[in-house]
Amino acid sequence: MKHSLLTLSTAVCLAGTSAWADDNHDHAIHQEGAIRSEADTAKVASFDILAAHAHRNGNVVTFHMTTNGIAGADVPEATGEVGGSNVLSYVWPTSLDPSAVGFEGGTGILAMAATSHPDFDDTPLYDENNDGDPSNDGIIWHSHWVVLTPTEACGPGALAVRDIPEGETPQLPATWPGFPIFLDSPGFTPLFDGPEIAINVGFRSDVELEGVAYDGVTSALRVNANIHSPLLCVVDVFDVASGDLSLPGKVN
């Protein structure tokens, strides 16, 4: 898994942001159980992970990530087309089975993600910019559950959001946005505070959350020019909190 993620080729040009140094946010980096990562000035600061951690209160888990820049400051440039368009993301892969949030079980790596993509809107139930139109909000950072699987069509060892082949009807969450992939749009709002991003995520009361393993990743994805088969490939990984996607964090 380490090599399949970390050897993907760079495919998205990002505007740089200056490194962030704020003592007020040191506590986030030093949270008990946080996965810590060294700063790397060669990376775009807003996607250079310094720490990832998650904690729970009952059936709510808060996923955090601290970056070396201003989290969420960089978004993709619009291409004017859905096919071939780019997606930027902050991602927390977990050890949870996809069935924990309503997907068919045993189908891949369940991950919480915050994404931005100006060329399409995949949250049809929500109006993130509050303008009365729920179909024009893709560039605003929003949350997804995704199921990731190795997908050779995306490149040797590459990952993709799991496709739904034509004619198949797998179990999907109630807030599935209708795209032919294992993607859910649950409506959890990403919260930004300088170098930090956090998402409060609710779970069913029967989901066992204590000790769930997780990691932190920043990455770019691209929509297939043909729109499907596969639809959404991971094309670049900017940083992995653990360095090897070993999911060393534990929800506590």
C-alpha positions in Angstrom: 0.0 0.0 0.0 2.8 2.4 0.8 4.4 2.3 -2.6 1.1 2.2 -4.5 0.2 5.5 -2.9 3.4 7.4 -2.7 4.7 6.8 -6.2 1.7 8.3 -8.0 2.6 11.1 -10.5 1.9 14.8 -9.8 -1.1 15.9 -11.9 -2.5 19.1 -10.3 -0.8 22.5 -10.2 -1.4 24.2 -6.9 -0.7 27.8 -5.7 1.6 27.8 -2.8 0.8 29.2 0.6 3.3 30.4 3.2 4.1 28.2 6.2 1.9 28.8 9.3 3.5 29.4 12.7 1.0 30.0 15.4 1.5 28.9 19.0 -2.2 29.0 19.5 -2.5 25.8 17.4 0.4 23.9 19.0 -2.1 22.0 21.2 -3.6 20.4 18.1 -0.2 19.0 17.1 0.4 17.7 20.5 -3.0 16.1 21.1 -2.7 12.7 22.9 -2.6 10.0 20.3 -2.1 12.3 17.3 -0.2 11.0 14.3 2.6 13.6 13.8 4.4 14.4 10.6 7.5 16.5 10.0 7.1 19.8 8.1 8.3 19.6 4.5 8.8 23.0 2.8 9.0 21.3 -0.6 5.2 20.5 -0.3 2.3 23.0 -0.7 1.9 24.2 2.8 -1.9 23.9 3.0 -1.5 20.1 2.2 1.6 19.5 4.2 0.3 17.5 7.2 1.8 18.2 10.7 -0.7 16.1 12.6 -3.9 14.1 12.2 -6.0 12.9 15.1 -9.6 11.8 15.9 -11.5 11.6 19.1 -15.1 10.7 20.0 -17.9 11.9 22.2 -20.5 9.2 22.3 -21.5 8.4 18.7 -19.8 11.5 17.3 -16.2 11.4 16.0 -14.3 14.6 15.3 -11.6 14.1 12.6 -8.8 16.8 12.8 -5.9 17.6 10.6 -3.2 20.3 11.2 -1.3 21.6 8.2 1.9 23.7 7.7 -0.2 26.4 6.0 -3.8 27.7 5.9 -6.0 24.6 5.5 -8.5 24.9 2.7 -6.7 27.9 1.2 -6.0 26.1 -2.1 -8.7 24.9 -4.4 -8.6 23.4 -7.9 -8.7 25.6 -11.0 -11.9 25.2 -13.0 -11.6 23.4 -16.3 -15.2 24.0 -17.6 -15.8 20.3 -18.0 -16.7 17.5 -15.6 -14.6 14.9 -17.5 -11.0 15.5 -16.7 -11.7 17.9 -13.9 -9.7 17.9 -10.6 -10.6 17.3 -7.0 -8.5 18.3 -4.0 -9.0 16.5 -0.7 -8.2 16.1 3.0 -8.8 12.4 3.8 -9.0 10.2 6.9 -8.8 6.5 5.9 -10.3 4.3 8.6 -10.5 0.6 9.6 -14.3 0.8 9.7 -16.1 -1.6 7.4 -18.1 0.4 4.7 -21.3 -1.1 6.1 -20.8 1.2 9.2 -22.2 4.1 7.2 -24.6 2.3 4.8 -22.4 0.9 2.0 -22.2 -2.8 1.1 -19.8 -4.4 3.5 -16.3 -5.7 2.6 -16.0 -3.4 -0.4 -12.8 -1.5 0.3 -11.2 1.2 2.5 -13.8 3.5 4.1 -12.5 7.1 4.4 -14.0 10.4 5.5 -13.0 13.2 3.1 -13.3 16.9 2.7 -13.2 17.9 -1.0 -13.3 20.9 -3.3 -14.0 20.7 -7.1 -15.4 23.7 -9.1 -16.6 21.8 -12.1 -19.4 19.8 -10.6 -21.6 19.5 -7.5 -22.1 16.2 -5.8 -24.1 17.3 -2.8 -27.6 17.6 -4.3 -29.4 17.7 -0.9 -27.3 20.6 0.4 -26.9 24.3 -0.5 -23.4 25.1 0.9 -23.3 28.7 -0.3 -26.9 29.4 0.8 -27.9 31.1 -2.5 -31.1 29.0 -3.0 -29.4 26.7 -5.6 -28.1 23.4 -4.3 -26.4 22.5 -7.6 -23.6 25.1 -7.8 -21.5 24.5 -4.6 -18.8 22.1 -5.6 -15.9 24.5 -5.0 -16.9 25.0 -1.4 -15.3 22.5 0.9 -17.7 19.7 1.8 -17.7 16.2 3.2 -18.0 12.7 1.7 -17.7 9.1 2.8 -15.8 7.2 0.1 -14.8 3.6 -0.4 -11.4 3.3 -1.9 -10.1 0.3 -3.8 -7.0 -0.6 -5.9 -7.9 0.1 -9.5 -5.4 -0.8 -12.2 -7.3 1.3 -14.8 -6.1 4.4 -12.8 -2.4 3.3 -13.1 -0.2 0.6 -11.6 -1.1 0.2 -7.9 -3.4 3.3 -7.9 -6.5 3.7 -5.9 -10.0 4.9 -7.0 -13.3 5.5 -5.4 -15.0 2.2 -6.0 -17.1 2.1 -9.2 -20.6 0.8 -9.5 -20.7 -1.2 -12.8 -23.8 -0.7 -15.0 -26.6 -3.0 -13.9 -25.3 -3.6 -10.4 -27.3 -2.3 -7.4 -25.1 -2.5 -4.3 -26.3 -1.3 -0.9 -25.7 2.5 -0.6 -26.3 5.1 2.1 -29.6 7.1 2.0 -27.6 10.3 1.1 -25.8 8.7 -1.9 -25.7 11.6 -4.5 -26.5 9.4 -7.5 -23.0 9.1 -9.0 -22.1 5.5 -10.1 -19.4 5.2 -7.4 -19.3 4.4 -3.7 -19.6 8.0 -2.6 -21.9 9.4 0.1 -22.7 13.1 0.8 -23.7 13.1 4.4 -23.7 16.9 4.9 -21.1 17.1 7.7 -19.6 20.6 7.5 -15.7 20.9 7.4 -14.6 23.6 9.9 -11.4 25.6 9.1 -9.3 27.5 11.6 -6.0 28.7 10.2 -3.9 25.6 9.8 -6.6 23.2 11.0 -9.5 21.4 9.5 -12.0 19.4 11.5 -15.2 17.5 10.7 -17.7 16.3 13.3 -19.1 13.0 12.1 -22.2 11.3 13.5 -22.6 7.5 13.5 -25.4 5.1 14.3 -25.5 4.1 17.9 -24.8 0.4 17.0 -21.4 1.2 15.4 -18.4 0.3 17.6 -16.1 3.3 17.5 -13.6 2.7 20.3 -10.2 1.9 18.9 -11.1 2.4 15.3 -7.8 2.9 13.4 -7.2 5.9 11.1 -4.6 7.9 9.2 -4.5 11.3 7.5 -3.9 12.0 3.8 -3.9 15.0 1.5 -4.5 14.1 -2.2 -5.7 15.0 -5.6 -8.2 13.0 -7.7 -9.4 13.4 -11.3 -12.6 12.6 -13.0 -12.2 10.2 -15.9 -12.5 12.1 -19.2 -15.1 9.4 -20.2 -17.0 10.1 -16.9 -17.0 6.4 -15.9 -15.1 3.2 -15.7 -13.4 4.2 -13.4 -15.0 7.6 -12.6 -12.7 9.0 -9.9 -9.0 8.1 -9.6 -6.5 9.2 -7.0 -3.8 10.8 -9.2 -1.5 12.3 -6.6 -0.8 12.0 -2.9 0.7 15.2 -1.3 1.3 13.8 2.2 0.4 10.9 4.5 0.5 11.6 8.2 2.0 8.2 9.1 4.2 8.1 6.0 3.1 4.6 5.0 -0.7 4.6 5.3 -0.4 2.1 8.3 -3.4 3.7 10.1 -1.6 4.0 13.4 -4.1 6.4 15.0 -6.8 5.0 17.3 -10.1 6.8 18.0 -10.3 7.4 21.7 
